[in-house]
Amino acid sequence: MIIENRTARILVVSLLILLLIPLVVMLGMMLFGSGMMAQMSGLHMGAGAMALCVLWTVLIAAALVGLIVLLTHGDGSPRHREIPSANMRSPLAH
């Protein structure tokens, strides 16, 4: 596991989710609010720049989702239930 402390892991995941929410909202506004953005006369952004912004937002959002999944999923091994002395062999002959 990347972060062993449960409290720190929950804090990092919640901060990442808080970073992800505005990105998803911004992506939705760029994709579905194109009619509204076309009416803005002061903003002179071409289609290429808009596509670059959408691509950047999608990549950053995907990286944040991947990091959240990596932090919450773990490696699947039950380390907290494992007894360290269970794998030790006895030096006595049986």
C-alpha positions, 0 to 999 in steps of 0.5 A: 500500500502506498499510504499505510496510515488510514487517516492520511489515506482518507484525507488524501483521497478526499482532497483528490476528490475535491480537486476532481469535482471542479474539473468534471464540472468545467469539462461538462461546461466546455462540452455541453455549454458550447452555445453559451460560450459561442455568445461570449464576444470577449473570449476569442478562443479557436476550436483548436484551443478549446480542444486542447483545453478539453484534452487537458481537462480529460487527462488531468481528471483521468490521472486523478481518478487513477490516483484515487483508485490506486489509493483506495484499492490497494494490493489485495493482501490482508496485511493487517490480519497477518501475524508476523510470527506465523511464518517462522519455523521452529528450531526444534526437531519434531 
